Amino acid sequence: MTEKGGFSKKEREEVTKSMETRTEMRVRPEEFEGVLGFSFEVNTLKTTPSAGWRLAGIPESRQDSIAGHAEMVAQYAYLLARMEGLGEKEALKCVGLAVFHDNPETRIGDIDKLMARYLDMQKIVQEVYPVIISEQTSQIPNKIGEEIADLIKEANLGESREAIIVKDADILERAVQGKVYAEGGYKLVRDFLDEKEERKLKTETAQKLMSLIRQGRNLATRWRRGLKVE
């Protein structure tokens, strides 16, 4: 019989028996259940679309996912951090902030600019997000859950230099993806590439990159010139 919200007693015993418990392990065998719950929840971000692209006429089959977006934000965040003069440790913190920053969207989805017209976004971020973050991370043992919760909160509510860089990386990722769509013939993505987006950026590096993205041509394919075997 399966216990409410978890494994059956037999399943838990089999997991515990199959593991060689060492004194240096940070997580006890019985605590893996919560980690699995968290893992399968965030896995849904791989199939949760980034909502804004529907407004630009991008077919559902070509819309980016929240997980794909977060992965690229993490890479851009590291680049921005190092180019802005932050050390490796701080840059890696930016990666952590970026990787987890959209986790609350497993429960409420991505909210595009049209949806936001009818919602209190400040209340959602300041009041709803903390509830979701707490519920998601409380199932993770020891201080690991607290660490992840702190990263998500800082990414969405913080004003640290790392949080600012991640917010810039988030905007840049949308611009890069928008440029890919634009060069593929989807012209309605211009909202992701206009001057309003550029003015939102706080770091000089991000501003320069955004200017290059907006003005560049054939950026989606230029990188592979000379690489293909003829």
N, CA, C and O of each residue as an XYZ file, in Angstrom:
920
protein
N       0.847     -1.203      0.000
C       0.000      0.000      0.000
C       0.877      1.245      0.000
O       1.818      1.343      0.788
N       0.575      2.190     -0.874
C       1.370      3.412     -0.962
C       0.943      4.400      0.107
O      -0.242      4.696      0.264
N       1.921      4.903      0.834
C       1.637      5.905      1.844
C       1.314      7.217      1.161
O       1.803      7.494      0.065
N       0.481      8.032      1.815
C       0.035      9.300      1.244
C       1.227     10.179      0.879
O       2.081     10.477      1.714
N       1.263     10.594     -0.411
C       2.285     11.538     -0.858
C       3.671     10.952     -0.989
O       4.635     11.712     -1.083
N       3.826      9.596     -1.000
C       5.177      9.067     -1.089
C       5.255      7.628     -1.522
O       4.316      7.097     -2.115
N       6.394      6.981     -1.221
C       6.610      5.596     -1.588
C       5.854      4.672     -0.634
O       5.471      5.080      0.463
N       5.646      3.443     -1.054
C       5.102      2.439     -0.149
C       6.198      2.015      0.816
O       7.375      2.270      0.565
N       5.837      1.390      1.884
C       6.816      0.937      2.870
C       7.810     -0.028      2.241
O       9.005      0.021      2.531
N       7.309     -0.902      1.381
C       8.177     -1.879      0.729
C       9.173     -1.184     -0.188
O      10.353     -1.536     -0.201
N       8.706     -0.193     -0.962
C       9.601      0.535     -1.864
C      10.690      1.259     -1.081
O      11.851      1.275     -1.488
N      10.309      1.855      0.041
C      11.294      2.582      0.840
C      12.348      1.630      1.410
O      13.535      1.951      1.455
N      11.892      0.461      1.842
C      12.822     -0.537      2.393
C      13.791     -1.015      1.325
O      14.972     -1.221      1.602
N      13.289     -1.195      0.087
C      14.157     -1.658     -0.999
C      15.212     -0.612     -1.340
O      16.372     -0.947     -1.578
N      14.797      0.683     -1.364
C      15.746      1.756     -1.641
C      16.810      1.812     -0.561
O      18.000      1.920     -0.855
N      16.375      1.738      0.692
C      17.313      1.806      1.820
C      18.284      0.640      1.797
O      19.479      0.815      2.035
N      17.770     -0.557      1.509
C      18.600     -1.749      1.498
C      19.628     -1.717      0.378
O      20.743     -2.214      0.535
N      19.251     -1.132     -0.751
C      20.138     -1.130     -1.912
C      21.259     -0.113     -1.809
O      22.195     -0.127     -2.609
N      21.166      0.759     -0.835
C      22.168      1.814     -0.694
C      23.161      1.481      0.401
O      22.799      0.961      1.457
N      24.402      1.787      0.133
C      25.438      1.638      1.145
C      25.585      2.992      1.841
O      26.150      3.932      1.282
N      25.077      3.075      3.044
C      25.075      4.336      3.764
C      26.436      4.596      4.378
O      26.947      3.771      5.136
N      27.022      5.726      4.060
C      28.314      6.112      4.593
C      28.127      7.286      5.540
O      27.188      8.068      5.388
N      28.998      7.407      6.494
C      28.869      8.454      7.498
C      28.999      9.838      6.890
O      28.457     10.803      7.428
N      29.724      9.951      5.751
C      29.922     11.274      5.163
C      28.782     11.698      4.251
O      28.815     12.809      3.723
N      27.767     10.850      4.043
C      26.644     11.218      3.195
C      25.862     12.361      3.815
O      25.548     12.323      5.005
N      25.548     13.366      3.031
C      24.798     14.505      3.536
C      23.313     14.194      3.641
O      22.604     14.829      4.422
N      22.834     13.231      2.870
C      21.415     12.928      2.827
C      21.191     11.474      3.213
O      21.835     10.573      2.675
N      20.282     11.252      4.139
C      19.971      9.889      4.566
C      19.096      9.216      3.517
O      18.375      9.903      2.794
N      19.139      7.884      3.415
C      18.370      7.177      2.385
C      16.897      7.540      2.386
O      16.304      7.701      1.319
N      16.294      7.674      3.558
C      14.865      7.956      3.618
C      14.520      9.372      3.140
O      13.353      9.686      2.903
N      15.544     10.222      3.003
C      15.299     11.595      2.571
C      15.339     11.751      1.046
O      15.045     12.825      0.522
N      15.693     10.702      0.355
C      15.759     10.783     -1.103
C      14.380     10.961     -1.728
O      14.260     11.439     -2.856
N      13.349     10.580     -0.998
C      11.985     10.702     -1.509
C      11.655     12.147     -1.863
O      11.097     12.422     -2.925
N      12.002     13.062     -0.972
C      11.735     14.475     -1.219
C      12.534     15.002     -2.387
O      12.039     15.817     -3.166
N      13.771     14.544     -2.517
C      14.617     14.968     -3.631
C      14.013     14.515     -4.955
O      14.034     15.253     -5.941
N      13.480     13.309     -4.972
C      12.846     12.811     -6.192
C      11.605     13.628     -6.529
O      11.362     13.943     -7.694
N      10.819     13.972     -5.510
C       9.630     14.788     -5.743
C      10.002     16.123     -6.370
O       9.367     16.564     -7.328
N      11.035     16.767     -5.827
C      11.514     18.034     -6.360
C      12.014     17.853     -7.792
O      11.727     18.676     -8.662
N      12.756     16.785     -8.033
C      13.346     16.535     -9.347
C      12.280     16.370    -10.422
O      12.398     16.936    -11.508
N      11.250     15.604    -10.125
C      10.214     15.379    -11.125
C       9.342     16.619    -11.313
O       8.781     16.823    -12.389
N       9.224     17.439    -10.286
C       8.473     18.686    -10.454
C       9.211     19.634    -11.394
O       8.617     20.147    -12.342
N      10.492     19.871    -11.145
C      11.219     20.820    -12.001
C      11.402     20.266    -13.410
O      11.622     21.031    -14.349
N      11.315     18.950    -13.569
C      11.415     18.350    -14.901
C      10.290     18.825    -15.808
O      10.438     18.831    -17.030
N       9.150     19.229    -15.211
C       8.026     19.695    -16.028
C       8.348     21.004    -16.751
O       7.658     21.369    -17.703
N       9.391     21.712    -16.307
C       9.778     22.951    -16.984
C      10.281     22.685    -18.397
O      10.291     23.586    -19.236
N      10.700     21.442    -18.661
C      11.176     21.086    -20.002
C      10.053     21.112    -21.026
O      10.300     21.273    -22.221
N       8.815     20.952    -20.558
C       7.675     20.943    -21.477
C       6.719     22.104    -21.213
O       5.614     22.133    -21.756
N       7.136     23.058    -20.384
C       6.330     24.251    -20.122
C       6.841     25.375    -21.009
O       7.985     25.800    -20.851
N       6.027     25.870    -21.940
C       6.518     26.876    -22.892
C       6.729     28.248    -22.264
O       6.040     28.624    -21.316
N       7.681     28.981    -22.801
C       7.841     30.386    -22.450
C       6.689     31.143    -23.102
O       6.583     31.189    -24.327
N       5.842     31.726    -22.292
C       4.531     32.192    -22.761
C       4.585     33.299    -23.801
O       3.734     33.344    -24.688
N       5.558     34.188    -23.715
C       5.561     35.369    -24.570
C       5.600     35.102    -26.051
O       5.120     35.914    -26.842
N       6.165     33.971    -26.443
C       6.335     33.713    -27.873
C       5.019     33.482    -28.591
O       4.949     33.656    -29.807
N       3.986     33.098    -27.881
C       2.686     32.896    -28.543
C       2.147     34.218    -29.075
O       1.450     34.250    -30.088
N       2.477     35.320    -28.378
C       2.012     36.634    -28.812
C       2.730     37.093    -30.076
O       2.250     37.971    -30.793
N       3.874     36.493    -30.337
C       4.649     36.840    -31.534
C       4.350     35.900    -32.694
O       5.018     35.943    -33.727
N       3.344     35.056    -32.518
C       2.934     34.161    -33.596
C       3.840     32.963    -33.796
O       3.808     32.332    -34.852
N       4.651     32.640    -32.793
C       5.535     31.473    -32.916
C       4.715     30.204    -32.712
O       4.034     30.087    -31.693
N       4.753     29.257    -33.635
C       4.003     28.002    -33.470
C       4.409     27.282    -32.186
O       5.567     27.333    -31.772
N       3.463     26.626    -31.578
C       3.731     25.933    -30.315
C       4.896     24.963    -30.441
O       5.674     24.788    -29.504
N       5.007     24.336    -31.601
C       6.074     23.363    -31.802
C       7.465     23.988    -31.798
O       8.462     23.290    -31.614
N       7.533     25.317    -32.003
C       8.822     26.006    -32.052
C       9.075     26.892    -30.830
O      10.138     27.501    -30.715
N       8.116     26.963    -29.935
C       8.269     27.805    -28.758
C       9.300     27.220    -27.802
O       9.338     26.012    -27.564
N      10.126     28.092    -27.267
C      11.136     27.686    -26.302
C      10.465     27.246    -25.008
O       9.351     27.676    -24.709
N      11.133     26.393    -24.241
C      10.616     25.973    -22.938
C      11.255     26.801    -21.835
O      12.289     27.437    -22.039
N      10.632     26.785    -20.669
C      11.184     27.509    -19.527
C      12.535     26.918    -19.135
O      13.453     27.653    -18.770
N      12.657     25.605    -19.208
C      13.926     24.963    -18.861
C      15.025     25.375    -19.837
O      16.150     25.662    -19.427
N      14.697     25.403    -21.125
C      15.673     25.830    -22.122
C      16.085     27.271    -21.910
O      17.258     27.619    -22.044
N      15.114     28.110    -21.578
C      15.396     29.516    -21.294
C      16.334     29.649    -20.106
O      17.316     30.388    -20.172
N      16.040     28.934    -19.009
C      16.856     29.044    -17.798
C      18.287     28.578    -18.040
O      19.233     29.160    -17.509
N      18.442     27.529    -18.840
C      19.789     27.027    -19.134
C      20.628     28.091    -19.836
O      21.794     28.294    -19.499
N      20.026     28.766    -20.812
C      20.774     29.772    -21.543
C      21.017     31.025    -20.700
O      22.066     31.658    -20.824
N      20.064     31.386    -19.850
C      20.271     32.515    -18.940
C      21.485     32.247    -18.056
O      22.278     33.151    -17.792
N      21.630     31.015    -17.603
C      22.764     30.653    -16.748
C      24.093     30.851    -17.477
O      25.059     31.342    -16.894
N      24.136     30.469    -18.744
C      25.374     30.638    -19.506
C      25.682     32.117    -19.744
O      26.825     32.552    -19.599
N      24.656     32.881    -20.109
C      24.872     34.312    -20.327
C      25.239     35.017    -19.027
O      26.026     35.963    -19.031
N      24.667     34.555    -17.912
C      24.957     35.174    -16.618
C      26.430     35.008    -16.260
O      27.054     35.936    -15.745
N      26.983     33.836    -16.530
C      28.402     33.621    -16.240
C      29.257     34.547    -17.108
O      30.190     35.183    -16.618
N      28.929     34.616    -18.397
C      29.682     35.485    -19.301
C      29.606     36.943    -18.856
O      30.626     37.627    -18.785
N      28.396     37.418    -18.557
C      28.222     38.801    -18.137
C      29.001     39.095    -16.862
O      29.660     40.128    -16.746
N      28.918     38.171    -15.906
C      29.591     38.380    -14.622
C      31.095     38.546    -14.809
O      31.698     39.459    -14.244
N      31.689     37.679    -15.589
C      33.136     37.739    -15.794
C      33.513     38.974    -16.614
O      34.531     39.610    -16.341
N      32.700     39.316    -17.618
C      32.977     40.489    -18.443
C      32.776     41.790    -17.669
O      33.354     42.822    -18.011
N      31.951     41.730    -16.623
C      31.740     42.892    -15.763
C      32.778     42.972    -14.643
O      32.746     43.893    -13.826
N      33.694     42.011    -14.607
C      34.776     42.066    -13.633
C      34.563     41.273    -12.364
O      35.394     41.340    -11.458
N      33.473     40.520    -12.265
C      33.272     39.685    -11.085
C      34.214     38.493    -11.123
O      34.630     38.060    -12.198
N      34.552     37.960     -9.954
C      35.427     36.805     -9.876
C      34.696     35.517    -10.233
O      33.480     35.503    -10.422
N      35.459     34.449    -10.318
C      34.870     33.162    -10.705
C      33.805     32.710     -9.705
O      32.759     32.196    -10.101
N      34.066     32.901     -8.415
C      33.107     32.482     -7.386
C      31.789     33.217     -7.548
O      30.720     32.609     -7.483
N      31.863     34.526     -7.759
C      30.647     35.325     -7.935
C      29.932     34.955     -9.236
O      28.702     34.933     -9.293
N      30.711     34.668    -10.275
C      30.109     34.274    -11.555
C      29.360     32.949    -11.421
O      28.287     32.773    -11.996
N      29.933     32.028    -10.660
C      29.264     30.745    -10.443
C      27.998     30.919     -9.607
O      27.030     30.178     -9.779
N      28.004     31.890     -8.709
C      26.774     32.189     -7.965
C      25.702     32.672     -8.927
O      24.533     32.310     -8.792
N      26.096     33.491     -9.899
C      25.149     33.958    -10.912
C      24.531     32.776    -11.658
O      23.340     32.776    -11.967
N      25.350     31.783    -11.940
C      24.852     30.573    -12.608
C      23.788     29.905    -11.742
O      22.739     29.499    -12.243
N      24.059     29.792    -10.444
C      23.092     29.185     -9.540
C      21.789     29.956     -9.488
O      20.710     29.363     -9.523
N      21.881     31.268     -9.403
C      20.676     32.099     -9.396
C      19.861     31.872    -10.669
O      18.637     31.744    -10.621
N      20.551     31.824    -11.801
C      19.875     31.700    -13.092
C      19.223     30.330    -13.276
O      18.099     30.230    -13.766
N      19.926     29.296    -12.886
C      19.405     27.932    -13.073
C      18.078     27.740    -12.356
O      17.168     27.105    -12.888
N      17.966     28.288    -11.145
C      16.772     28.050    -10.329
C      15.720     29.152    -10.431
O      14.632     28.993     -9.877
N      16.000     30.269    -11.121
C      15.168     31.460    -10.969
C      13.718     31.287    -11.400
O      12.844     31.971    -10.868
N      13.436     30.402    -12.337
C      12.062     30.230    -12.818
C      11.355     29.008    -12.224
O      10.290     28.626    -12.708
N      11.916     28.398    -11.203
C      11.304     27.198    -10.621
C       9.854     27.388    -10.168
O       9.058     26.459    -10.302
N       9.486     28.557     -9.638
C       8.077     28.719     -9.237
C       7.090     28.540    -10.384
O       5.907     28.299    -10.146
N       7.557     28.655    -11.615
C       6.666     28.552    -12.759
C       6.192     27.126    -13.028
O       5.363     26.905    -13.911
N       6.712     26.153    -12.269
C       6.159     24.803    -12.363
C       4.708     24.799    -11.911
O       3.930     23.944    -12.334
N       4.332     25.752    -11.051
C       2.988     25.741    -10.459
C       2.061     26.818    -11.012
O       0.841     26.669    -10.939
N       2.607     27.888    -11.556
C       1.738     28.945    -12.092
C       2.014     29.224    -13.567
O       1.326     30.040    -14.180
N       3.002     28.560    -14.135
C       3.337     28.771    -15.532
C       4.042     30.091    -15.764
O       4.261     30.868    -14.835
N       4.395     30.335    -17.015
C       5.034     31.593    -17.391
C       3.934     32.620    -17.676
O       2.905     32.282    -18.261
N       4.147     33.846    -17.270
C       3.146     34.902    -17.445
C       3.662     35.901    -18.472
O       4.680     36.558    -18.253
N       2.951     36.013    -19.598
C       3.408     36.936    -20.635
C       2.878     38.347    -20.361
O       2.147     38.568    -19.396
N       3.257     39.300    -21.229
C       2.929     40.701    -20.999
C       1.434     40.979    -21.095
O       0.934     41.897    -20.445
N       0.715     40.197    -21.896
C      -0.729     40.373    -21.992
C      -1.412     39.882    -20.715
O      -2.297     40.551    -20.183
N      -1.000     38.722    -20.231
C      -1.548     38.206    -18.980
C      -1.284     39.174    -17.831
O      -2.139     39.395    -16.974
N      -0.084     39.743    -17.832
C       0.332     40.617    -16.742
C      -0.560     41.856    -16.614
O      -0.635     42.464    -15.546
N      -1.226     42.221    -17.691
C      -2.129     43.383    -17.652
C      -3.244     43.176    -16.635
O      -3.728     44.132    -16.029
N      -3.648     41.923    -16.452
C      -4.795     41.615    -15.603
C      -4.398     41.004    -14.258
O      -5.256     40.568    -13.491
N      -3.107     40.977    -13.981
C      -2.621     40.359    -12.747
C      -1.777     41.354    -11.962
O      -1.183     42.271    -12.528
N      -1.738     41.159    -10.675
C      -0.889     41.981     -9.812
C       0.475     41.298     -9.734
O       0.715     40.472     -8.854
N       1.363     41.648    -10.660
C       2.644     40.967    -10.754
C       3.509     41.198     -9.517
O       4.238     40.301     -9.093
N       3.431     42.375     -8.948
C       4.216     42.651     -7.743
C       3.782     41.733     -6.607
O       4.616     41.220     -5.860
N       2.477     41.529     -6.481
C       1.973     40.636     -5.438
C       2.374     39.193     -5.710
O       2.725     38.455     -4.788
N       2.323     38.792     -6.978
C       2.697     37.423     -7.323
C       4.150     37.152     -6.946
O       4.458     36.132     -6.329
N       5.040     38.068     -7.320
C       6.467     37.863     -7.050
C       6.780     37.985     -5.560
O       7.575     37.210     -5.029
N       6.169     38.937     -4.894
C       6.511     39.203     -3.497
C       5.758     38.335     -2.500
O       6.248     38.096     -1.396
N       4.558     37.854     -2.877
C       3.754     37.077     -1.936
C       3.527     35.631     -2.366
O       3.612     34.716     -1.547
N       3.237     35.426     -3.653
C       2.947     34.065     -4.122
C       4.232     33.262     -4.307
O       4.315     32.107     -3.890
N       5.228     33.876     -4.932
C       6.497     33.176     -5.143
C       7.082     32.607     -3.849
O       7.467     31.438     -3.832
N       7.166     33.385     -2.764
C       7.739     32.834     -1.527
C       7.008     31.597     -1.015
O       7.632     30.687     -0.470
N       5.683     31.561     -1.188
C       4.914     30.387     -0.762
C       5.295     29.171     -1.599
O       5.537     28.086     -1.071
N       5.343     29.370     -2.909
C       5.712     28.267     -3.804
C       7.125     27.792     -3.513
O       7.375     26.590     -3.427
N       8.050     28.736     -3.361
C       9.453     28.397     -3.100
C       9.578     27.581     -1.823
O      10.314     26.596     -1.775
N       8.852     27.999     -0.785
C       8.898     27.286      0.499
C       8.368     25.869      0.352
O       8.965     24.925      0.871
N       7.252     25.714     -0.350
C       6.666     24.381     -0.522
C       7.573     23.484     -1.360
O       7.727     22.298     -1.070
N       8.165     24.056     -2.389
C       9.038     23.258     -3.258
C      10.288     22.782     -2.527
O      10.668     21.617     -2.639
N      10.915     23.661     -1.794
C      12.229     23.352     -1.214
C      12.162     22.721      0.163
O      13.156     22.170      0.636
N      11.008     22.789      0.817
C      10.909     22.210      2.167
C      11.031     20.692      2.148
O      11.336     20.077      3.170
N      10.794     20.088      0.986
C      10.893     18.636      0.875
C      12.339     18.164      0.679
O      12.630     16.970      0.750
N      13.239     19.123      0.432
C      14.644     18.775      0.234
C      15.352     18.807      1.575
O      15.196     19.780      2.314
N      16.127     17.784      1.923
C      16.706     17.649      3.259
C      17.849     18.607      3.561
O      18.401     19.279      2.691
N      18.170     18.623      4.869
C      19.277     19.414      5.405
C      19.173     20.874      4.979
O      18.076     21.430      4.934
N      20.290     21.486      4.670
C      20.270     22.890      4.292
C      20.232     23.089      2.782
O      20.260     24.218      2.293
N      20.169     21.983      2.051
C      20.177     22.082      0.594
C      18.954     22.853      0.110
O      19.058     23.734     -0.744
N      17.793     22.508      0.668
C      16.566     23.199      0.282
C      16.624     24.683      0.605
O      16.170     25.514     -0.181
N      17.184     25.012      1.763
C      17.308     26.424      2.152
C      18.220     27.172      1.190
O      17.958     28.326      0.851
N      19.280     26.522      0.753
C      20.209     27.151     -0.188
C      19.525     27.451     -1.517
O      19.696     28.531     -2.081
N      18.750     26.486     -2.014
C      18.047     26.685     -3.277
C      16.991     27.778     -3.134
O      16.835     28.616     -4.022
N      16.268     27.769     -2.014
C      15.260     28.797     -1.769
C      15.886     30.187     -1.762
O      15.332     31.129     -2.329
N      17.043     30.310     -1.116
C      17.730     31.608     -1.059
C      18.143     32.072     -2.454
O      18.058     33.261     -2.764
N      18.594     31.133     -3.301
C      18.988     31.483     -4.666
C      17.791     32.010     -5.469
O      17.896     33.015     -6.173
N      16.646     31.311     -5.351
C      15.456     31.722     -6.105
C      14.973     33.093     -5.633
O      14.616     33.951     -6.441
N      14.968     33.286     -4.318
C      14.505     34.563     -3.769
C      15.419     35.710     -4.200
O      14.943     36.782     -4.576
N      16.722     35.482     -4.145
C      17.648     36.537     -4.543
C      17.510     36.862     -6.033
O      17.551     38.027     -6.428
N      17.347     35.831     -6.849
C      17.220     36.044     -8.291
C      15.995     36.879     -8.634
O      16.040     37.713     -9.539
N      14.898     36.656     -7.909
C      13.640     37.320     -8.231
C      13.381     38.589     -7.437
O      12.682     39.483     -7.913
N      13.937     38.680     -6.226
C      13.645     39.813     -5.349
C      14.873     40.606     -4.944
O      14.756     41.714     -4.422
N      16.052     40.042     -5.182
C      17.274     40.664     -4.700
C      17.746     41.834     -5.538
O      17.345     42.005     -6.689
N      18.613     42.639     -4.927
C      19.220     43.785     -5.601
C      20.748     43.680     -5.602
O      21.440     44.667     -5.852
N      21.264     42.501     -5.326
C      22.702     42.300     -5.337
C      23.233     42.437     -6.756
O      22.470     42.403     -7.722
N      24.538     42.592     -6.873
C      25.125     42.716     -8.208
C      24.879     41.441     -9.005
O      24.636     41.494    -10.211
N      24.942     40.294     -8.332
C      24.698     39.031     -9.022
C      23.256     38.954     -9.530
O      23.015     38.483    -10.642
N      22.299     39.415     -8.721
C      20.891     39.385     -9.131
C      20.653     40.307    -10.327
O      19.892     39.974    -11.235
N      21.308     41.463    -10.317
C      21.182     42.400    -11.432
C      21.726     41.782    -12.718
O      21.130     41.934    -13.784
N      22.841     41.096    -12.616
C      23.437     40.448    -13.779
C      22.515     39.364    -14.324
O      22.367     39.230    -15.539
N      21.894     38.590    -13.435
C      20.980     37.540    -13.884
C      19.761     38.143    -14.572
O      19.290     37.608    -15.576
N      19.251     39.240    -14.048
C      18.114     39.907    -14.701
C      18.514     40.398    -16.098
O      17.730     40.298    -17.042
N      19.728     40.924    -16.224
C      20.215     41.336    -17.546
C      20.356     40.132    -18.471
O      20.005     40.195    -19.649
N      20.872     39.038    -17.922
C      21.036     37.823    -18.724
C      19.689     37.288    -19.188
O      19.579     36.746    -20.287
N      18.671     37.438    -18.361
C      17.320     37.007    -18.703
C      16.806     37.790    -19.914
O      16.241     37.212    -20.843
N      17.008     39.109    -19.891
C      16.572     39.951    -21.008
C      17.366     39.624    -22.273
O      16.803     39.562    -23.366
N      18.665     39.416    -22.119
C      19.505     39.088    -23.274
C      19.099     37.763    -23.901
O      19.111     37.618    -25.124
N      18.742     36.803    -23.067
C      18.354     35.499    -23.611
C      17.108     35.632    -24.464
O      17.001     35.009    -25.520
N      16.164     36.444    -24.003
C      14.953     36.678    -24.796
C      15.314     37.355    -26.114
O      14.741     37.041    -27.157
N      16.254     38.275    -26.063
C      16.660     38.977    -27.276
C      17.331     38.034    -28.268
O      17.057     38.090    -29.467
N      18.204     37.174    -27.770
C      18.879     36.211    -28.649
C      17.854     35.273    -29.287
O      17.884     35.043    -30.496
N      16.947     34.736    -28.469
C      15.937     33.833    -29.008
C      15.023     34.578    -29.975
O      14.623     34.038    -31.007
N      14.697     35.824    -29.630
C      13.873     36.630    -30.524
C      14.551     36.880    -31.859
O      13.904     36.874    -32.906
N      15.865     37.100    -31.817
C      16.624     37.321    -33.054
C      16.602     36.067    -33.925
O      16.484     36.150    -35.148
N      16.715     34.920    -33.288
C      16.647     33.659    -34.033
C      15.296     33.539    -34.737
O      15.226     33.182    -35.914
N      14.227     33.840    -34.002
C      12.895     33.780    -34.608
C      12.750     34.815    -35.719
O      12.205     34.518    -36.782
N      13.240     36.035    -35.473
C      13.120     37.112    -36.466
C      13.828     36.742    -37.760
O      13.300     36.962    -38.850
N      15.024     36.181    -37.636
C      15.772     35.798    -38.832
C      15.175     34.574    -39.503
O      15.507     34.250    -40.644
N      14.284     33.893    -38.777
C      13.571     32.762    -39.367
C      12.244     33.168    -39.990
O      11.482     32.325    -40.463
N      11.975     34.491    -39.984
C      10.778     34.991    -40.660
C       9.645     35.436    -39.760
O       8.610     35.883    -40.253
N       9.815     35.324    -38.439
C       8.755     35.728    -37.512
C       8.994     37.174    -37.067
O       9.726     37.418    -36.108
N       8.389     38.109    -37.750
C       8.680     39.529    -37.562
C       8.019     40.128    -36.321
O       8.427     41.199    -35.872
N       7.019     39.469    -35.761
C       6.313     40.035    -34.616
C       7.128     39.987    -33.323
O       6.674     40.466    -32.284
N       8.311     39.417    -33.384
C       9.144     39.326    -32.178
C       9.876     40.638    -31.896
O      10.696     40.700    -30.980
N       9.591     41.680    -32.666
C      10.332     42.937    -32.499
C      10.213     43.512    -31.088
O      11.091     44.258    -30.656
N       9.136     43.178    -30.358
C       8.987     43.678    -28.988
C      10.125     43.216    -28.083
O      10.449     43.875    -27.094
N      10.730     42.079    -28.429
C      11.829     41.556    -27.615
C      13.164     42.174    -28.014
O      14.188     41.910    -27.385
N      13.151     42.995    -29.056
C      14.391     43.552    -29.584
C      14.366     45.077    -29.661
O      15.269     45.679    -30.243
N      13.352     45.706    -29.087
C      13.245     47.155    -29.234
C      14.062     47.897    -28.169
O      14.670     47.289    -27.289
N      14.054     49.216    -28.279
C      14.858     50.053    -27.386
C      14.379     49.979    -25.936
O      15.163     50.180    -25.009
N      13.095     49.692    -25.743
C      12.573     49.580    -24.380
C      13.278     48.463    -23.627
O      13.597     48.605    -22.446
N      13.517     47.360    -24.307
C      14.217     46.240    -23.678
C      15.656     46.623    -23.366
O      16.182     46.273    -22.310
N      16.284     47.336    -24.279
C      17.677     47.751    -24.071
C      17.792     48.689    -22.869
O      18.771     48.632    -22.126
N      16.796     49.548    -22.682
C      16.836     50.495    -21.561
C      16.651     49.810    -20.210
O      16.991     50.386    -19.177
N      16.122     48.599    -20.203
C      15.941     47.859    -18.950
C      17.264     47.324    -18.411
O      17.380     47.032    -17.220
N      18.244     47.197    -19.271
C      19.521     46.598    -18.884
C      20.315     47.531    -17.984
O      20.348     48.742    -18.201
N      20.956     46.955    -16.971
C      21.688     47.742    -15.982
C      23.199     47.734    -16.198
O      23.882     48.694    -15.842
N      23.716     46.667    -16.774
C      25.164     46.566    -16.925
C      25.601     47.047    -18.306
O      24.885     46.873    -19.292
N      26.772     47.647    -18.362
C      27.295     48.171    -19.625
C      27.527     47.049    -20.626
O      27.272     47.212    -21.819
N      28.010     45.912    -20.139
C      28.267     44.782    -21.028
C      26.992     44.300    -21.705
O      26.980     44.052    -22.910
N      25.925     44.170    -20.934
C      24.652     43.718    -21.491
C      24.106     44.727    -22.492
O      23.542     44.341    -23.517
N      24.266     45.996    -22.209
C      23.796     47.034    -23.125
C      24.520     46.959    -24.467
O      23.904     47.095    -25.524
N      25.824     46.741    -24.413
C      26.599     46.628    -25.656
C      26.196     45.394    -26.441
O      26.066     45.443    -27.664
N      25.998     44.290    -25.738
C      25.590     43.058    -26.412
C      24.212     43.212    -27.039
O      23.981     42.756    -28.159
N      23.301     43.850    -26.321
C      21.960     44.052    -26.857
C      22.008     44.905    -28.124
O      21.294     44.623    -29.086
N      22.835     45.935    -28.130
C      22.970     46.784    -29.303
C      23.467     45.981    -30.503
O      22.992     46.157    -31.625
N      24.423     45.104    -30.251
C      24.956     44.258    -31.329
C      23.907     43.270    -31.836
O      23.819     43.004    -33.034
N      23.118     42.734    -30.915
C      22.062     41.800    -31.304
C      21.032     42.502    -32.168
O      20.600     41.965    -33.188
N      20.638     43.700    -31.763
C      19.613     44.438    -32.491
C      20.083     44.826    -33.883
O      19.305     44.782    -34.836
N      21.341     45.203    -34.009
C      21.851     45.708    -35.280
C      22.414     44.619    -36.195
O      22.523     44.815    -37.405
N      22.767     43.482    -35.617
C      23.429     42.439    -36.394
C      22.514     41.763    -37.404
O      21.288     41.804    -37.297
N      23.154     41.138    -38.387
C      22.421     40.403    -39.411
C      22.945     38.972    -39.498
O      24.138     38.716    -39.340
N      22.034     38.062    -39.750
C      22.383     36.641    -39.913
C      23.142     36.097    -38.702
O      24.019     35.245    -38.846
N      22.803     36.587    -37.520
C      23.505     36.143    -36.312
C      23.212     34.676    -35.984
O      24.057     33.981    -35.419
N      22.030     34.216    -36.337
C      21.646     32.848    -36.007
C      22.481     31.813    -36.735
O      22.610     30.679    -36.272
N      23.050     32.194    -37.874
C      23.823     31.236    -38.675
C      25.283     31.641    -38.867
O      26.096     30.836    -39.322
N      25.617     32.877    -38.526
C      26.970     33.373    -38.794
C      28.043     32.551    -38.090
O      29.133     32.353    -38.629
N      27.733     32.073    -36.883
C      28.745     31.381    -36.082
C      29.274     30.116    -36.747
O      30.393     29.690    -36.462
N      28.474     29.506    -37.636
C      28.908     28.241    -38.220
C      29.546     28.371    -39.595
O      29.844     27.367    -40.242
N      29.757     29.608    -40.044
C      30.422     29.812    -41.324
C      31.839     29.254    -41.275
O      32.582     29.506    -40.326
N      32.202     28.504    -42.288
C      33.545     27.938    -42.343
C      33.717     26.657    -41.547
O      34.774     26.028    -41.599
N      32.677     26.263    -40.805
C      32.790     25.061    -39.972
C      32.246     23.819    -40.655
O      32.671     22.701    -40.366
N      31.303     24.026    -41.563
C      30.679     22.880    -42.223
C      31.639     22.239    -43.229
O      32.363     22.928    -43.949
N      31.627     20.940    -43.257
C      32.445     20.199    -44.217
C      31.729     20.185    -45.554
O      30.594     19.719    -45.654
N      32.388     20.691    -46.574
C      31.796     20.747    -47.918
C      31.900     19.398    -48.628
O      31.453     19.263    -49.767
